[in-house]
């Protein structure tokens, strides 16, 4: 094993490549991976800026294998933890994760194994950092270094600031001699400096990989409606697709519309039960579903390299958000597309979102009073008290809209009055309400196999609710988790059982004694300064949408402080230049070829045999013909407008 304070000797310079090849089978590193690895291995605080798909996980997994102790990996997404732990275990590397919903005995066992040195990786969410159990066990744990994924979340000047990340300060103070590796795919120059300051870097140390994605075609598509726009775009491009929307209900509506068109689609948002989210995500990742329609709750940590198309039906709140979500296309290096829809009222809607995110301070003070009434906390009381917070019921009781509550909760948290978490995940519960004779007359076949396992595995299930683990049951009887879930839901509807799937329950903790709402003070750093920065982000999104001349890649890279003087020749604005610079004889040839191939009837865009031409020229001709009314949509196909 190597110590963190030592740099590999020249004779051992191949140690990293050896580990890379042994466990992952790769012949060598990509981009700045090796520079980051050498830096953290040498014990230096390190910030790595790598675009989505740049191979961030390798930069901490390789050095952790070569160093003594356990690498603590902080990441905000449970799905990402589970996925990476499962992959490491398949490689024969011992890793574990601690997340909400786990039983205390399992958490204790995981931490004890880390203390004993049995695990090289301990994944946990930022909320777990401040738990008494973790902090007590950490004192006895040998740690190699700390890795902070999605590090932009620690900066309140970033687009996705999460107050729970500030708990990293406490971890840093407890492990002052352990280096920190911070990783992010989206950070402006201002956020880069703030990350290093918040994590108390001993000295600035940044490794930056170009954010340029040569294989990713950026475009803004003007349309009057989502349906018309999708018909056109999905007609042009095939392959695995993500469609982003800004409302939960809209994801369901768009998915149903696509299913009605004969397209395999599903939807995903934070309000779905976790089991439901798991199997929808799996269906999409494994190719059974082509299109995932989702809110921005979907995508972080999703490792699907062959996404060919990402569509934003609604403009994102920032270019950071857009860049990260669009970057989920084409991670395999193949040509892919990121399309942002522009509608007549896009700018007005973005400005309304900004107003909603920063409501009048009087309304925030009123919300604070309502929270205290809802939680039944008296004035001068409640400090440190944690209560379950049913957001839906709260909104019904006090006539708030769901969309307006979350921004105000964040502002109250930044002001220091509450701590809000919607990450706590419950465990599924089940109670058999039918008698044994009724039960056995109602079940048969595979359902009987499931119930025999339930009766063997859980005692008291006829008397009261018991906690169950669907994944464990599925593993024992060889059924897919999805089948277990759907069977239990069906039996619940038939009143054979009562089944409560696991779900996330929000909690609120008062961080100071309750005061009257009128005495709540929202300081400038939480309100005015953040408003100014968010207004700047909103303006940049609007400028990006409206700029139909400058290269899209150049616009995005300039925003992130990266110079890009040439044109990418792979975005809609560069396409128009390509069409203009292409000889008219070539344009005419493409035009007549399209007309000939469509003369016998409509075709899907990808069925057109135009491979001999430059793809940008082809897109230019198809777009021009459509705008001129020579081509029209026929369902999801193109036909000549005869």
N, C-alpha and C positions, 0 to 999 in steps of 0.2 A: 504493500500500500504506500501511497505517496502522501506527504504532509502538505497542507495548503500553503505553507510558507515557502515551499521549495519549487523552483522551476525545473522541469525535466532537463537532465543533462543531455548534451548533444547526441550521445550514444543511445538515448532513450526517446529521441524525438518522434519515433513512430508509435509511441504508446497509444495515442489517441486514434490513429488510423487502425491500429490493431483491434481496439475495442469496437470501433465502428464496423469493421469487417466481420468480427466474431459474432456480434449480436444482431446487426442489422443487414449485413451482407453487402454494404455499399463500398465501392472501391476508394472513395475519397470524399472530402467535404465540399460543400457548395458555398459560394459567396463568402460571407464573413464568419461562417460557423467556427472555423479553426481559430481565428483571432479572438473571438469571444471565449472559447474554451480555454485557450492559453492564459487569458487575462484572469478568469475566475480561478483557474487552477493555481495561479501564482498568488492568490489571496487578495486580489484587488476588487474593490467595489466596481461593478460593471453595468453599464446600460447598453442593451442591444436593441437596435431599431431594425426590424425585419418585416417586410410586407407579408400579408396572409399567404401561406404556402411556402414561406422562405425556410422552413425547417427549424423553428424555434426550439422544439422539444429536444433535439439532438444537442443543443448548446449547453443544456444543464444535465442531461442524462449521461452523456459520455464522461465529463469530468467527475460526476458523482460516483461513478463506478471505480474510478482510479483513486478516490480519496477516502480516508478513514471516516467512519461515522455515517449518519443519516442525513440526506438532503431534505430539507423542509420546503415543500412546494406549495405556495399560496395561490389559489385560483378561485374565481368567483362562481364557477359553474360545476354543479355536481355531476352532470353528464360527462363533462370533460375529465373529471377525476376518475370516474368509473372506467371510462374508455382507456385512459392511459395506464391505469393500474392493471387492467385486464391484458393490455398489449405487453406490458413489461413482464407480467407473470408467464405469458406464452413464450417469452424469450428466455425464461428461466431466471428472471431477476426478481428478487423479493421486494414487493411494494405494497403499501396499504393506504387507505384513505379514511378520514374521519369527516362525516357530514351529518346534517340534521336528519332525524328519523332513525338513527342507529340506536340500538339498546345500549345502556350504560356499560353492561358487561363486555360487549364487543369493543366499545371505545377503550375501556381499561385494558383489554387484552392486546389491542393494537399498539397502544402506548407502551405497555410493558415489553412487548417484543422489540420495539424500537430501542428501549433502554438496554435490552440484552444484546443489541447489535444485530438482530435477525433481519432487519429491513434496511435497504439502501435508500428508499424513498418513502416519505410520509406526506401525502397530499391532504390539505385541509382548506376550508373556506376562511376568509378573513374574520367572519363572525366567531369562529372557533378559537381564534388567537387569544381572546380575552377570557376564556372560560377558566374557572379555578382549577378544574381537573387537569386541563392541558398544561397550565402554567406550573402546577405542582410537579407533574411528571417531567416537564422540560428540564428542570433543574438537574435531573439524573441522566439526561440523554446526551450522547456524544453526537454533535451536529457537525457536518462537513461545511455546509454553507446554506444560505437561504435563497430560494428562487421565487421571485414575485412575477407571476404572469399577469398580463393585462395591466401593466404598471401605470398606465395613464389614469387608472381609476383612483390613484392616490392624490392626484392633482385637482384641486377645486377649480383650476382654470381650464381643466380638460372637459370634453363634451360628456363624459360618462363618469363624473366624480361619484365615489361611493364612500360615505363617511366611515363605514366599517374598515376600510383600508388604513385608516389612521391608527388602528391598533398595531400596525407594523412598527410604530415608534416604540411601543412597549417591548416588542420582540427584539428590536435592535438594542435596546438598553440592557436586556437580559443576556444578549450574546454579542457584546461589543467587539470581540476579536474575530467574529465570523463574517466573511465577506457576503455581500448581497449581489445577486444577479437579477437585474430588473429587465423585463422583456415586454415589448409592445410593438404593435403593427401600425399604430396611429399616434403621432405626437407632433405638435407644432414646436418651433424653437422655444417658445415660452414654456410649454409643458415639459419639454426636455430638461430645462433648468430646474423647474419646480419638482420634478420627480427626484432628481439628485439631492435637492435641498431637503425634501420631506423624508427621504431615506437616510439622511445624514452621511452621504458619501464622504470618505476621507479626502478625496480629491475628484475633480470631474474626470470622467472616463467613459466616453461614448464611442460605440462602434455603430456605424450607420451603413445600411445596405440601401442601394437605390430603390425607391418606391416605384420605379418604372416597371410596368408589366407589358412588355412588347406584344404578348399574345392576346391581350385583352382589348377588345374593341369597345370604346366608350361611345355612347350616343344619347342624344335627347330627342324624344319622339313627341311631336305635337299632335294632340288628339282631342276630340271633343268629348269622348267617353271612354271608360275603361274597356267596355266590351269591344268597341270598334278597334281600339288600339291593340288589344290582345289578339284579336282575330288577325290583324295585320302582322304583328311581331311573331306570333307562334306559327304563322304560315311561312315565315322566312327562315326560322331556325328550329332545328330538332334537338333532341337530347335532354338530359336531366336539367330541370329548371327550378329556380326559386323565384316566387313572386312575393314582394314585400308590400304590405298594406299598413296603414297607421291605426286601424281599429279592429278589435277582435271580431265583431259582427261582420265586418267587411270580408275578413278571411273566409268565413263560412259561405257568404254569398258568392264570392268569386269562385270558390272551389265547386259549389253546386252548379254554377254557370258552366264551368269547364267540363264537369261530368256530363251535363246535358248536351255538350258538344261531342261527347264520345271520347274525351281525354281522361286518362287515369290521373286523378288529382285528389289531394287531401288538404287539410288545413291544420294549423298549429298556432296556439297562443298560450299565454301564461295561465289562463283560466281553466285549461283542461286538466283532468287528473293526471298525475305523473305517469301512471301505467299507460294511460291512453297516449300521452306524449311519446313514451318510449317506443311503443309499437308502431305508431305513425312514422316516427323518425326512422325506425328500422326498415319499414316497408319502402320508404323513399330511398334510403341509402343502399338497399339491396336491389333496387331497380324495379320493384313491383309497382311502384307509383312513379310516374314521370315528373309530376309537378307538385311542389310543396308551396302552398299559399300561407304566408305567415306574417305575424308581427315581428318586431325586432327582437322578441324573446327567442327566436330561432336563429341558429347559425354559429354562435360562439363555440369554438371547440369542435365543430362538425368537420370531420376529416373525410370528405368525399372529393376525390381529385378530378372526377370527370363531369363536373357541373358545366354545362355548355352555355347557360343563359341565366342571368339575374335581372329581373325586371322590378323597378320601383314604380308602383302605381301612384304613390304619393311621395312628394318631395321629403327627404329626410331633414332633420333639424340642423344638421351640420355636415360639412364635407368630410369630417373625420368619420362620422357614422356611415356616410355614403361610401367612402373609400374602403372601409372595412367590410361592409356588406357586399359591395360589388366585387371585392377581391376574392369572394368565395367561388367565383367562376374561374375555370381554367387553371386549377392548381397543378394539373398534370403537364402544363406547358403548351397544350393544344389551343388552337384558335377558339376563343369564346367571346361572349358579348355581354355587356352591361348596359341596359337601356333604362333611362329615367324618363317617365312620362311628364309632359308639360301640358297643363290644361289652362283654360282662360283665367281661372281664379287661383292659380297656384300661389302667386305672390301674396294675395290677400289671406289665404289659408295659413301660410307660414307666419304671417304677422299676427294672426289670431292665436296661433299656438304659442307664440312668444308672450302675448298678453296673458294667456291662461297659465303659463309657467311662472309668471310674476304678477299675481293678483294684488289688489290694494292691500296695504298692511292691515287695515281695519278688518278685512275679511280673514286674514291669517289669525289675528287675535280672536276673532269670533270662533274660528275653527278650534283653537286651543281650548276655549271654554266648553265647546261642544264635546270635545274628546274627554275632558275631565268629567262632564256630566255623564257621558256614556260609560266611562269606567268607574263611576261613582267614587271619585276622589275628592275629598274635602280640601278647602283652602288651607295651605300650610302643611298639608300631608302629602304622602305619595312618593317622596324621593327614593329612588332605587327600586321602586315597586314595578314588577313586570306583569302585564295583563294581556290576555288574548284579545285581539282587536279584529272583529268581524267587519271588514270594510264595507261589504254590501249592506249589512244590517244598519251600520252607522249612517250610511248615505240615505237609506230609507227613513230612518228615525229623524234625521236632522235636515232632510231635503237638500243634500249636496249631490252633485254629479260625481261619478267615479273619476272622470277625467280631471276634475279640478282638485280632488283631494290629495292625490299623490304628490304634485308639485308643492303643495302647502306643507305636507308632512316633511318633505325634504328641507324646506326653508326653516321649519321649527327645529329640525335636527341640527342644521348648520348654526342656528342661533343658540343652541345649547340647552333647549328645554326638554327634548325627548330623544329617545333612541328608537328608531323604527326598523323592524326587520320583517320582510315577507318571505324569508328563506326557510323557516322552521318547517320541517316535513313530518307529518304524523305517520304512524304505522297503521296498516290496514287492519280492520277489525271485522269479526264474523261471529254470528250467533245463529244456531240452528233453531228455528221457531217451530218447525214441524215435529210431530212425535216420531219415534223410530219407525213405527208401522207406516205412517204417512210418508216418511222420507223414502223408505225402500220401495214404496209403490210409485214414487215420483221420479226415481233415478234409474238409469240403466246404461249399459254400454260403457263408454268412456267417462260419463258422469259418475258412474258407480266407482270406477277406479279412483277418481278424484276424491270422492267422499270417504272411501276406505282409507286413503292416505290422511285426510283431515282428522278422522277419528283416531287413527294410530298416533298421529303427531301432536294433537292438541287435546288436553283434558278439560272437562268442564264446559265444552262447547255447546251442550244442550241447556246449560243453566244460565250462562251469561256471555257477554261479548268477550272474545279472546283475541289477542293480537296474532296475526298470521303474516307469513312472508311468502308472497306468490312466487318469487324467483326460486326460493328454496324448494317449495312444493313442486314446481315445474322441473327442477333438476332431479328430484327424487323419482318422479314417475315418467320422465321423458316427454312431457308435453311442452309446447311453446307457451311462454308466459301469456301471450295474447289470448290463447285458448282458455287458460285458467281464468283470466279476467272476464272474458266474454261469457263463460259458463256461469260464473258466480253472479254477474249482472243479471243474466236471464233468470236464474233461480230466485234472485232477490225480487224481480218483477212478478214472479209467480207466488211470492210470499212463502216460499219454502224456507228461506233463510233471510236474515238481515245482514247486509254486507255494506261496509263503509270503506271504500278504497282509500289508500293513503293520499293525502293532499297536503298542500302547504297552508300553514296557518300563520297569519301575521301577528306580531307582538309589538306592544309599545311599552317602553320603560321610561318613566319620568326621571330625568337626570338632575332635577332640583325640585324643592317643594313647590306645590301648586300655588300659583299666583292668580290674580284676576286677569282676564284677557287683556284689558286695557293697559295693564302694566307690562305686557310682553314686549320686549324690545328686539327688533330685527336689525342687527348691525349692518353697516355698509358692506363689509366683506361677504355677507351672506345674501345681500339683496342688490344694492346699487352696482357694486363692482361686477357681480356675476351677470346682472342684466346687461351691462355695457358689453361684456364679452359675448354673451349669447346673441345680442343684437348684431354684433359684428359677424358672427357665424351665419346668422339668418341672411344677412345681406350678401355674404359670399356665396351661399347656395343660390340665391336669386340671380346673382351675376353670372354664375356658372350656367344656369339654365338659359339665360337670355343671350349669352355670348355665342353667337352662331358663326364666328369667324376664327377665333384663336383655337389652336390645337387643344383638345380636351386634356390630354396627358400633361401638356405644359401648364395648363391652368391648375391642375391638381398638385403637381410637383412644386410649383411656385408657392402654393398655399402652405405646403409642408417645409418650405425653406430650402428646397433643392433646385439647383439650376438645371434648366433643360432648354437649350437655345434652339435646337432643331425642331422639326415637326415629326410626330410619331408616324404619320401616314397610315394610321390604323384607328381613326375615330371618325365620327360623322362629319366634323368640320374639315378634316383632311381628305375625306372621301370626296367632298364637293370639289376640292382642288384637284384631286386625282381625275375626276370626270372632266374637269375643265382642261387639264393638261393632256388628256388622252386624245390621239388623233381622231377626227370625226369618222374616219373610215372604220376604226375599231368599234366606236360607239354604234355606228350603223349596223355593223356585223352582229353585235350582241342583240341589238333591237330586233333584227330580222330573225335571228336564231330563236329568241323568245317567242315571237309571233308564230313561227313555224311549229315549235313544240307544243304550243297551246291551241293550235288550230283544230285539233281533234277533241278538245275538251279540257276542263280544268285539271290542274296538277298541284300537288304540294310544292312549296318553294324548293325543298331539298331534292325533289324528283327531277328538277330541270337539269339537263346535262350541259353545264356551262363551265366545266373544269378547265377548259383550255384558255379561259380568259382570266385576267386579274380580278380577284374577288371584289376589290373595291370598285372597279369599273362596273362589274355586274350589279352590285348593290345600287350604284348610282343610276344605272339605266332603269332598274326595276322601280326604284323610288320615284324617278322622274315620270315614268309611264303611269304609275299609280296617281301621282299628283295631277297629271294631265287628264286623268279619267280614262286612259287607254286600257288599264288593268283594273279589275274590281275583285273584291273578296267573294268567294262562294263557299260559305261555311268556313273551313280552315284551309281552303285551297284558293289558288289564283286562276282567274279566267280572263280571256279577252273580252273587252266591252264592245261587242259587235253591234 
